[in-house]
Amino acid sequence: MYMWIVYVLLSLKDGKRYIGSTNDISRRLKAHNSELVASTKGRRPLELIYSEEYGTEKEARAREKFLKTHKGYNELKNIFNKRGVVYR
């Protein structure tokens, strides 16, 4: 069974975040940092700052979609604040 991962990347170039999902995080991170992903092209280096694991692609895609909403942003902000990290 594949494990699906929802992840948050931080661009060290412009400070913006990218939220995505994949079943191979190391391959996906390499793709982002090799400018093979259109939405993050030109924003490298990108650093993995958060991830969550899910059993199915459907669950991961639903969580990814939620995290891209205002409520999802606030949830991530609370998670990071509990860790003592500012999430903007």
FENNORHU-V606098 format. One line per field, one symbol per residue. ss: DSSP state (~ for helix, > for strand, _ for the rest). A space follows every 50 residues. Layout:
ss->???
This chain:
ss->___>>>>>>>>_____>>>>>>__~~~~~~~~~____~~~_____>>>>> >>>>__~~~~~~~~~~~__~~~~~~~~~~~~~______
